[in-house]
Amino acid sequence: MMKLIYLLLFSITLFVNEVASAQTSSPSLPFVVNAVSGSGVVQNQIFDFSIGEMVLVQTFQATNVNLTQGFFQPLYLVKEILDVRVENNVLTPNGDGKNDVFIIGGIEKYPNNRLRIFDRAGRLIYAKDNYQNDWNGYFNGSPLMEDTYYYQLDFGTDGKIKGFISILYKK
């Protein structure tokens, strides 16, 4: 069983009978119920679960929610996350063998990946299918300026990750 090593933000689906009505005493809470279709979504707090873990769900009447009719049953969906990690998001491409390339640990498990890197203006400066930890901060054979760039790493049906990469040169 793989342990989720980061906090997972998830939603709870509420199933409410057709005559249900609910109110919250705090309008800032992200609480939505659609009684016509019988379902709604509540954005919940951040939790840490294991893949395949059975999650005990307790139905309760919260103090900030007044459920005047009906019932609700929260259902949790715990998905397997990508087993990859960004090893370095700061590149110093000077040939010393340290932080010279953008490294995604575990990328070899996802050969159908697609990496795209953009500059601050949103222009595509690098794209590669089946990325193999080989981008060195160059664009068309020339080193990029010292700056922050943004990446999207798409794994198809397995999901995607995105973030930033900073390129720094020793002064």
Rosetta constraint file for C-alpha pairs under 8 A:
AtomPair CA 1 CA 50 HARMONIC 7.23 0.50
AtomPair CA 1 CA 51 HARMONIC 6.22 0.50
AtomPair CA 1 CA 52 HARMONIC 7.16 0.50
AtomPair CA 2 CA 50 HARMONIC 6.46 0.50
AtomPair CA 2 CA 51 HARMONIC 5.85 0.50
AtomPair CA 3 CA 49 HARMONIC 7.19 0.50
AtomPair CA 3 CA 50 HARMONIC 4.69 0.50
AtomPair CA 3 CA 51 HARMONIC 6.33 0.50
AtomPair CA 4 CA 48 HARMONIC 6.64 0.50
AtomPair CA 4 CA 49 HARMONIC 6.14 0.50
AtomPair CA 4 CA 50 HARMONIC 5.46 0.50
AtomPair CA 4 CA 51 HARMONIC 6.95 0.50
AtomPair CA 4 CA 81 HARMONIC 7.38 0.50
AtomPair CA 5 CA 48 HARMONIC 7.68 0.50
AtomPair CA 6 CA 48 HARMONIC 6.86 0.50
AtomPair CA 7 CA 46 HARMONIC 5.94 0.50
AtomPair CA 7 CA 47 HARMONIC 5.57 0.50
AtomPair CA 7 CA 48 HARMONIC 5.17 0.50
AtomPair CA 8 CA 46 HARMONIC 5.70 0.50
AtomPair CA 8 CA 47 HARMONIC 5.61 0.50
AtomPair CA 8 CA 48 HARMONIC 6.10 0.50
AtomPair CA 8 CA 49 HARMONIC 7.77 0.50
AtomPair CA 9 CA 44 HARMONIC 7.08 0.50
AtomPair CA 9 CA 45 HARMONIC 6.60 0.50
AtomPair CA 9 CA 46 HARMONIC 4.98 0.50
AtomPair CA 9 CA 47 HARMONIC 6.83 0.50
AtomPair CA 10 CA 43 HARMONIC 6.51 0.50
AtomPair CA 10 CA 44 HARMONIC 6.22 0.50
AtomPair CA 10 CA 45 HARMONIC 7.59 0.50
AtomPair CA 10 CA 46 HARMONIC 7.36 0.50
AtomPair CA 11 CA 41 HARMONIC 6.37 0.50
AtomPair CA 11 CA 42 HARMONIC 5.63 0.50
AtomPair CA 11 CA 43 HARMONIC 4.65 0.50
AtomPair CA 11 CA 44 HARMONIC 5.72 0.50
AtomPair CA 11 CA 76 HARMONIC 7.50 0.50
AtomPair CA 12 CA 41 HARMONIC 5.80 0.50
AtomPair CA 12 CA 42 HARMONIC 5.24 0.50
AtomPair CA 12 CA 43 HARMONIC 6.50 0.50
AtomPair CA 12 CA 44 HARMONIC 6.79 0.50
AtomPair CA 12 CA 74 HARMONIC 5.48 0.50
AtomPair CA 12 CA 75 HARMONIC 5.83 0.50
AtomPair CA 12 CA 76 HARMONIC 6.07 0.50
AtomPair CA 13 CA 39 HARMONIC 6.77 0.50
AtomPair CA 13 CA 40 HARMONIC 5.82 0.50
AtomPair CA 13 CA 41 HARMONIC 4.83 0.50
AtomPair CA 13 CA 42 HARMONIC 6.53 0.50
AtomPair CA 13 CA 73 HARMONIC 7.67 0.50
AtomPair CA 13 CA 74 HARMONIC 5.58 0.50
AtomPair CA 13 CA 75 HARMONIC 5.77 0.50
AtomPair CA 13 CA 76 HARMONIC 7.66 0.50
AtomPair CA 14 CA 33 HARMONIC 7.25 0.50
AtomPair CA 14 CA 39 HARMONIC 5.40 0.50
AtomPair CA 14 CA 40 HARMONIC 5.29 0.50
AtomPair CA 14 CA 41 HARMONIC 6.13 0.50
AtomPair CA 14 CA 42 HARMONIC 7.46 0.50
AtomPair CA 14 CA 72 HARMONIC 5.45 0.50
AtomPair CA 14 CA 73 HARMONIC 5.62 0.50
AtomPair CA 14 CA 74 HARMONIC 5.39 0.50
AtomPair CA 14 CA 75 HARMONIC 7.39 0.50
AtomPair CA 15 CA 38 HARMONIC 5.53 0.50
AtomPair CA 15 CA 39 HARMONIC 4.62 0.50
AtomPair CA 15 CA 40 HARMONIC 6.90 0.50
AtomPair CA 15 CA 71 HARMONIC 7.55 0.50
AtomPair CA 15 CA 72 HARMONIC 5.41 0.50
AtomPair CA 15 CA 73 HARMONIC 5.91 0.50
AtomPair CA 15 CA 74 HARMONIC 7.55 0.50
AtomPair CA 16 CA 20 HARMONIC 6.00 0.50
AtomPair CA 16 CA 33 HARMONIC 7.88 0.50
AtomPair CA 16 CA 35 HARMONIC 6.17 0.50
AtomPair CA 16 CA 38 HARMONIC 4.91 0.50
AtomPair CA 16 CA 39 HARMONIC 5.94 0.50
AtomPair CA 16 CA 70 HARMONIC 6.12 0.50
AtomPair CA 16 CA 71 HARMONIC 5.74 0.50
AtomPair CA 16 CA 72 HARMONIC 5.44 0.50
AtomPair CA 16 CA 73 HARMONIC 7.87 0.50
AtomPair CA 17 CA 35 HARMONIC 6.89 0.50
AtomPair CA 17 CA 38 HARMONIC 5.77 0.50
AtomPair CA 17 CA 70 HARMONIC 5.51 0.50
AtomPair CA 17 CA 71 HARMONIC 6.89 0.50
AtomPair CA 18 CA 35 HARMONIC 5.55 0.50
AtomPair CA 18 CA 36 HARMONIC 6.08 0.50
AtomPair CA 18 CA 37 HARMONIC 7.56 0.50
AtomPair CA 18 CA 38 HARMONIC 5.99 0.50
AtomPair CA 18 CA 70 HARMONIC 7.87 0.50
AtomPair CA 19 CA 35 HARMONIC 7.12 0.50
AtomPair CA 19 CA 69 HARMONIC 6.55 0.50
AtomPair CA 19 CA 70 HARMONIC 6.59 0.50
AtomPair CA 20 CA 35 HARMONIC 6.25 0.50
AtomPair CA 20 CA 67 HARMONIC 7.30 0.50
AtomPair CA 20 CA 68 HARMONIC 6.86 0.50
AtomPair CA 20 CA 69 HARMONIC 4.53 0.50
AtomPair CA 20 CA 70 HARMONIC 4.55 0.50
AtomPair CA 20 CA 71 HARMONIC 7.31 0.50
AtomPair CA 21 CA 35 HARMONIC 7.04 0.50
AtomPair CA 21 CA 67 HARMONIC 5.93 0.50
AtomPair CA 21 CA 68 HARMONIC 5.76 0.50
AtomPair CA 21 CA 69 HARMONIC 5.78 0.50
AtomPair CA 21 CA 70 HARMONIC 7.30 0.50
AtomPair CA 22 CA 33 HARMONIC 7.39 0.50
AtomPair CA 22 CA 65 HARMONIC 6.68 0.50
AtomPair CA 22 CA 66 HARMONIC 5.47 0.50
AtomPair CA 22 CA 67 HARMONIC 4.36 0.50
AtomPair CA 22 CA 68 HARMONIC 6.21 0.50
AtomPair CA 22 CA 69 HARMONIC 7.70 0.50
AtomPair CA 23 CA 65 HARMONIC 5.53 0.50
AtomPair CA 23 CA 66 HARMONIC 5.14 0.50
AtomPair CA 23 CA 67 HARMONIC 6.59 0.50
AtomPair CA 24 CA 29 HARMONIC 7.63 0.50
AtomPair CA 24 CA 31 HARMONIC 7.51 0.50
AtomPair CA 24 CA 64 HARMONIC 5.38 0.50
AtomPair CA 24 CA 65 HARMONIC 4.36 0.50
AtomPair CA 24 CA 66 HARMONIC 6.25 0.50
AtomPair CA 25 CA 64 HARMONIC 5.06 0.50
AtomPair CA 25 CA 65 HARMONIC 6.35 0.50
AtomPair CA 25 CA 66 HARMONIC 7.89 0.50
AtomPair CA 26 CA 64 HARMONIC 6.65 0.50
AtomPair CA 30 CA 42 HARMONIC 6.17 0.50
AtomPair CA 30 CA 43 HARMONIC 5.91 0.50
AtomPair CA 31 CA 41 HARMONIC 6.96 0.50
AtomPair CA 31 CA 42 HARMONIC 4.97 0.50
AtomPair CA 31 CA 43 HARMONIC 7.03 0.50
AtomPair CA 32 CA 40 HARMONIC 5.65 0.50
AtomPair CA 32 CA 41 HARMONIC 5.58 0.50
AtomPair CA 32 CA 42 HARMONIC 5.98 0.50
AtomPair CA 33 CA 38 HARMONIC 7.99 0.50
AtomPair CA 33 CA 39 HARMONIC 6.30 0.50
AtomPair CA 33 CA 40 HARMONIC 4.25 0.50
AtomPair CA 33 CA 41 HARMONIC 6.50 0.50
AtomPair CA 33 CA 42 HARMONIC 7.98 0.50
AtomPair CA 34 CA 38 HARMONIC 6.05 0.50
AtomPair CA 34 CA 39 HARMONIC 5.48 0.50
AtomPair CA 34 CA 40 HARMONIC 5.12 0.50
AtomPair CA 35 CA 39 HARMONIC 6.39 0.50
AtomPair CA 35 CA 40 HARMONIC 7.69 0.50
AtomPair CA 49 CA 53 HARMONIC 6.87 0.50
AtomPair CA 49 CA 78 HARMONIC 7.37 0.50
AtomPair CA 50 CA 78 HARMONIC 7.85 0.50
AtomPair CA 51 CA 78 HARMONIC 6.46 0.50
AtomPair CA 51 CA 79 HARMONIC 6.74 0.50
AtomPair CA 51 CA 80 HARMONIC 5.86 0.50
AtomPair CA 52 CA 78 HARMONIC 7.31 0.50
AtomPair CA 55 CA 76 HARMONIC 7.25 0.50
AtomPair CA 57 CA 74 HARMONIC 6.75 0.50
AtomPair CA 57 CA 75 HARMONIC 7.39 0.50
AtomPair CA 59 CA 72 HARMONIC 7.07 0.50
AtomPair CA 59 CA 73 HARMONIC 6.25 0.50
AtomPair CA 59 CA 74 HARMONIC 7.22 0.50
AtomPair CA 61 CA 65 HARMONIC 6.96 0.50
AtomPair CA 61 CA 66 HARMONIC 7.45 0.50
AtomPair CA 61 CA 67 HARMONIC 7.37 0.50
AtomPair CA 62 CA 66 HARMONIC 7.53 0.50
AtomPair CA 67 CA 71 HARMONIC 7.46 0.50
AtomPair CA 82 CA 158 HARMONIC 7.04 0.50
AtomPair CA 82 CA 159 HARMONIC 7.39 0.50
AtomPair CA 83 CA 106 HARMONIC 6.41 0.50
AtomPair CA 84 CA 104 HARMONIC 6.53 0.50
AtomPair CA 84 CA 105 HARMONIC 5.40 0.50
AtomPair CA 84 CA 106 HARMONIC 4.72 0.50
AtomPair CA 84 CA 107 HARMONIC 6.21 0.50
AtomPair CA 85 CA 104 HARMONIC 5.57 0.50
AtomPair CA 85 CA 105 HARMONIC 5.09 0.50
AtomPair CA 85 CA 106 HARMONIC 6.89 0.50
AtomPair CA 86 CA 103 HARMONIC 6.26 0.50
AtomPair CA 86 CA 104 HARMONIC 4.58 0.50
AtomPair CA 86 CA 105 HARMONIC 6.18 0.50
AtomPair CA 87 CA 102 HARMONIC 7.74 0.50
AtomPair CA 87 CA 103 HARMONIC 5.42 0.50
AtomPair CA 87 CA 104 HARMONIC 5.65 0.50
AtomPair CA 87 CA 105 HARMONIC 6.11 0.50
AtomPair CA 88 CA 99 HARMONIC 6.82 0.50
AtomPair CA 88 CA 102 HARMONIC 6.40 0.50
AtomPair CA 88 CA 103 HARMONIC 6.15 0.50
AtomPair CA 88 CA 104 HARMONIC 7.79 0.50
AtomPair CA 89 CA 102 HARMONIC 6.81 0.50
AtomPair CA 89 CA 164 HARMONIC 6.59 0.50
AtomPair CA 89 CA 165 HARMONIC 4.55 0.50
AtomPair CA 89 CA 166 HARMONIC 6.24 0.50
AtomPair CA 90 CA 99 HARMONIC 6.92 0.50
AtomPair CA 90 CA 102 HARMONIC 7.98 0.50
AtomPair CA 90 CA 165 HARMONIC 5.60 0.50
AtomPair CA 90 CA 166 HARMONIC 4.69 0.50
AtomPair CA 90 CA 167 HARMONIC 5.80 0.50
AtomPair CA 90 CA 168 HARMONIC 7.14 0.50
AtomPair CA 91 CA 99 HARMONIC 5.01 0.50
AtomPair CA 91 CA 100 HARMONIC 5.69 0.50
AtomPair CA 91 CA 101 HARMONIC 6.41 0.50
AtomPair CA 91 CA 102 HARMONIC 6.76 0.50
AtomPair CA 91 CA 136 HARMONIC 7.74 0.50
AtomPair CA 91 CA 137 HARMONIC 7.19 0.50
AtomPair CA 91 CA 165 HARMONIC 7.19 0.50
AtomPair CA 91 CA 166 HARMONIC 6.14 0.50
AtomPair CA 91 CA 167 HARMONIC 4.77 0.50
AtomPair CA 91 CA 168 HARMONIC 6.19 0.50
AtomPair CA 92 CA 98 HARMONIC 7.40 0.50
AtomPair CA 92 CA 99 HARMONIC 5.49 0.50
AtomPair CA 92 CA 100 HARMONIC 5.45 0.50
AtomPair CA 92 CA 167 HARMONIC 5.99 0.50
AtomPair CA 92 CA 168 HARMONIC 5.16 0.50
AtomPair CA 92 CA 169 HARMONIC 5.68 0.50
AtomPair CA 92 CA 170 HARMONIC 7.75 0.50
AtomPair CA 93 CA 99 HARMONIC 6.64 0.50
AtomPair CA 93 CA 100 HARMONIC 4.11 0.50
AtomPair CA 93 CA 101 HARMONIC 6.87 0.50
AtomPair CA 93 CA 136 HARMONIC 6.29 0.50
AtomPair CA 93 CA 137 HARMONIC 6.68 0.50
AtomPair CA 93 CA 167 HARMONIC 7.71 0.50
AtomPair CA 93 CA 168 HARMONIC 7.78 0.50
AtomPair CA 93 CA 169 HARMONIC 7.27 0.50
AtomPair CA 94 CA 100 HARMONIC 6.49 0.50
AtomPair CA 94 CA 169 HARMONIC 7.37 0.50
AtomPair CA 95 CA 100 HARMONIC 6.28 0.50
AtomPair CA 96 CA 100 HARMONIC 7.25 0.50
AtomPair CA 100 CA 136 HARMONIC 5.84 0.50
AtomPair CA 100 CA 137 HARMONIC 7.92 0.50
AtomPair CA 101 CA 133 HARMONIC 6.71 0.50
AtomPair CA 101 CA 134 HARMONIC 5.82 0.50
AtomPair CA 101 CA 135 HARMONIC 5.33 0.50
AtomPair CA 101 CA 136 HARMONIC 4.34 0.50
AtomPair CA 101 CA 137 HARMONIC 7.02 0.50
AtomPair CA 102 CA 133 HARMONIC 5.88 0.50
AtomPair CA 102 CA 134 HARMONIC 6.69 0.50
AtomPair CA 102 CA 135 HARMONIC 5.64 0.50
AtomPair CA 102 CA 136 HARMONIC 6.51 0.50
AtomPair CA 102 CA 137 HARMONIC 7.91 0.50
AtomPair CA 103 CA 133 HARMONIC 4.87 0.50
AtomPair CA 103 CA 134 HARMONIC 7.54 0.50
AtomPair CA 104 CA 133 HARMONIC 6.36 0.50
AtomPair CA 106 CA 110 HARMONIC 7.80 0.50
AtomPair CA 107 CA 111 HARMONIC 7.24 0.50
AtomPair CA 107 CA 113 HARMONIC 7.98 0.50
AtomPair CA 107 CA 131 HARMONIC 7.58 0.50
AtomPair CA 107 CA 132 HARMONIC 7.10 0.50
AtomPair CA 107 CA 133 HARMONIC 7.87 0.50
AtomPair CA 108 CA 132 HARMONIC 7.23 0.50
AtomPair CA 110 CA 130 HARMONIC 7.85 0.50
AtomPair CA 110 CA 155 HARMONIC 6.73 0.50
AtomPair CA 111 CA 130 HARMONIC 5.16 0.50
AtomPair CA 111 CA 131 HARMONIC 7.65 0.50
AtomPair CA 112 CA 129 HARMONIC 6.90 0.50
AtomPair CA 112 CA 130 HARMONIC 5.41 0.50
AtomPair CA 112 CA 155 HARMONIC 6.39 0.50
AtomPair CA 112 CA 156 HARMONIC 7.28 0.50
AtomPair CA 113 CA 129 HARMONIC 5.87 0.50
AtomPair CA 113 CA 130 HARMONIC 4.95 0.50
AtomPair CA 113 CA 131 HARMONIC 6.46 0.50
AtomPair CA 113 CA 153 HARMONIC 6.80 0.50
AtomPair CA 113 CA 154 HARMONIC 5.52 0.50
AtomPair CA 113 CA 155 HARMONIC 4.56 0.50
AtomPair CA 113 CA 156 HARMONIC 6.90 0.50
AtomPair CA 114 CA 127 HARMONIC 7.22 0.50
AtomPair CA 114 CA 128 HARMONIC 5.69 0.50
AtomPair CA 114 CA 129 HARMONIC 4.29 0.50
AtomPair CA 114 CA 130 HARMONIC 5.83 0.50
AtomPair CA 114 CA 131 HARMONIC 6.38 0.50
AtomPair CA 114 CA 153 HARMONIC 5.67 0.50
AtomPair CA 114 CA 154 HARMONIC 5.13 0.50
AtomPair CA 114 CA 155 HARMONIC 6.65 0.50
AtomPair CA 115 CA 126 HARMONIC 7.74 0.50
AtomPair CA 115 CA 127 HARMONIC 5.55 0.50
AtomPair CA 115 CA 128 HARMONIC 5.34 0.50
AtomPair CA 115 CA 129 HARMONIC 6.42 0.50
AtomPair CA 115 CA 130 HARMONIC 7.78 0.50
AtomPair CA 115 CA 131 HARMONIC 6.22 0.50
AtomPair CA 115 CA 151 HARMONIC 7.00 0.50
AtomPair CA 115 CA 152 HARMONIC 5.85 0.50
AtomPair CA 115 CA 153 HARMONIC 4.49 0.50
AtomPair CA 115 CA 154 HARMONIC 6.45 0.50
AtomPair CA 116 CA 124 HARMONIC 7.00 0.50
AtomPair CA 116 CA 125 HARMONIC 7.72 0.50
AtomPair CA 116 CA 126 HARMONIC 5.59 0.50
AtomPair CA 116 CA 127 HARMONIC 4.39 0.50
AtomPair CA 116 CA 128 HARMONIC 6.67 0.50
AtomPair CA 116 CA 151 HARMONIC 5.57 0.50
AtomPair CA 116 CA 152 HARMONIC 5.29 0.50
AtomPair CA 116 CA 153 HARMONIC 6.45 0.50
AtomPair CA 117 CA 124 HARMONIC 5.96 0.50
AtomPair CA 117 CA 125 HARMONIC 5.77 0.50
AtomPair CA 117 CA 126 HARMONIC 5.04 0.50
AtomPair CA 117 CA 127 HARMONIC 6.47 0.50
AtomPair CA 117 CA 149 HARMONIC 6.73 0.50
AtomPair CA 117 CA 150 HARMONIC 5.52 0.50
AtomPair CA 117 CA 151 HARMONIC 4.31 0.50
AtomPair CA 117 CA 152 HARMONIC 6.50 0.50
AtomPair CA 118 CA 122 HARMONIC 5.31 0.50
AtomPair CA 118 CA 123 HARMONIC 5.24 0.50
AtomPair CA 118 CA 124 HARMONIC 4.49 0.50
AtomPair CA 118 CA 125 HARMONIC 5.42 0.50
AtomPair CA 118 CA 126 HARMONIC 7.05 0.50
AtomPair CA 118 CA 149 HARMONIC 5.74 0.50
AtomPair CA 118 CA 150 HARMONIC 5.14 0.50
AtomPair CA 118 CA 151 HARMONIC 6.27 0.50
AtomPair CA 119 CA 123 HARMONIC 5.49 0.50
AtomPair CA 119 CA 124 HARMONIC 6.74 0.50
AtomPair CA 119 CA 125 HARMONIC 6.70 0.50
AtomPair CA 119 CA 148 HARMONIC 7.27 0.50
AtomPair CA 119 CA 149 HARMONIC 4.85 0.50
AtomPair CA 119 CA 150 HARMONIC 6.37 0.50
AtomPair CA 120 CA 148 HARMONIC 7.07 0.50
AtomPair CA 120 CA 149 HARMONIC 6.16 0.50
AtomPair CA 120 CA 150 HARMONIC 7.39 0.50
AtomPair CA 125 CA 139 HARMONIC 6.22 0.50
AtomPair CA 126 CA 139 HARMONIC 6.94 0.50
AtomPair CA 137 CA 143 HARMONIC 6.03 0.50
AtomPair CA 137 CA 144 HARMONIC 5.91 0.50
AtomPair CA 137 CA 167 HARMONIC 7.07 0.50
AtomPair CA 138 CA 142 HARMONIC 5.21 0.50
AtomPair CA 138 CA 143 HARMONIC 4.26 0.50
AtomPair CA 138 CA 144 HARMONIC 5.37 0.50
AtomPair CA 139 CA 143 HARMONIC 6.23 0.50
AtomPair CA 139 CA 144 HARMONIC 6.14 0.50
AtomPair CA 144 CA 167 HARMONIC 7.80 0.50
AtomPair CA 145 CA 167 HARMONIC 7.37 0.50
AtomPair CA 146 CA 166 HARMONIC 7.37 0.50
AtomPair CA 146 CA 167 HARMONIC 4.97 0.50
AtomPair CA 146 CA 168 HARMONIC 5.14 0.50
AtomPair CA 146 CA 169 HARMONIC 6.61 0.50
AtomPair CA 147 CA 166 HARMONIC 5.74 0.50
AtomPair CA 147 CA 167 HARMONIC 5.51 0.50
AtomPair CA 147 CA 168 HARMONIC 7.12 0.50
AtomPair CA 148 CA 164 HARMONIC 6.62 0.50
AtomPair CA 148 CA 165 HARMONIC 5.63 0.50
AtomPair CA 148 CA 166 HARMONIC 4.26 0.50
AtomPair CA 148 CA 167 HARMONIC 6.35 0.50
AtomPair CA 149 CA 164 HARMONIC 5.54 0.50
AtomPair CA 149 CA 165 HARMONIC 5.08 0.50
AtomPair CA 149 CA 166 HARMONIC 6.11 0.50
AtomPair CA 149 CA 167 HARMONIC 7.88 0.50
AtomPair CA 150 CA 162 HARMONIC 7.39 0.50
AtomPair CA 150 CA 163 HARMONIC 5.76 0.50
AtomPair CA 150 CA 164 HARMONIC 4.25 0.50
AtomPair CA 150 CA 165 HARMONIC 5.97 0.50
AtomPair CA 151 CA 162 HARMONIC 5.42 0.50
AtomPair CA 151 CA 163 HARMONIC 5.52 0.50
AtomPair CA 151 CA 164 HARMONIC 5.84 0.50
AtomPair CA 151 CA 165 HARMONIC 7.18 0.50
AtomPair CA 152 CA 160 HARMONIC 7.08 0.50
AtomPair CA 152 CA 161 HARMONIC 5.95 0.50
AtomPair CA 152 CA 162 HARMONIC 4.38 0.50
AtomPair CA 152 CA 163 HARMONIC 6.86 0.50
AtomPair CA 153 CA 160 HARMONIC 5.52 0.50
AtomPair CA 153 CA 161 HARMONIC 5.30 0.50
AtomPair CA 153 CA 162 HARMONIC 6.08 0.50
AtomPair CA 154 CA 159 HARMONIC 6.32 0.50
AtomPair CA 154 CA 160 HARMONIC 4.32 0.50
AtomPair CA 154 CA 161 HARMONIC 6.62 0.50
AtomPair CA 155 CA 159 HARMONIC 5.24 0.50
AtomPair CA 155 CA 160 HARMONIC 5.47 0.50
AtomPair CA 156 CA 160 HARMONIC 7.31 0.50
